[in-house]
Amino acid sequence: MFTPKYPTPDTAPPPAPASTANTPVTSAPAPVPQTPARPTIQLTPGTVVALVGGGTAVVLVVGAVLVSLLLAVAITGVSVALVAVVLRLLLKDLHNR
């Protein structure tokens, strides 16, 4: 588990050939790794309009949901306040009798 893992010998680079005075040493260029081609996104006027329209629609929907939640909380608060006032008046009327 804690022993080091060494690469296999076939992955090591080959040794350079011994050169003589009369023969020049030529080595093959190292292969250049190819980067995978990424697809490019073309922004045409139609796609820009679609993106702007979609973003506007999302903002409007989220805004409508948030406003409706705020209205629900406000209406609930008003109704609870009205119930509290009515109950207070009823209890006060019971104590006066």
Disulfide bonds with the S-S distance in Angstrom:
none
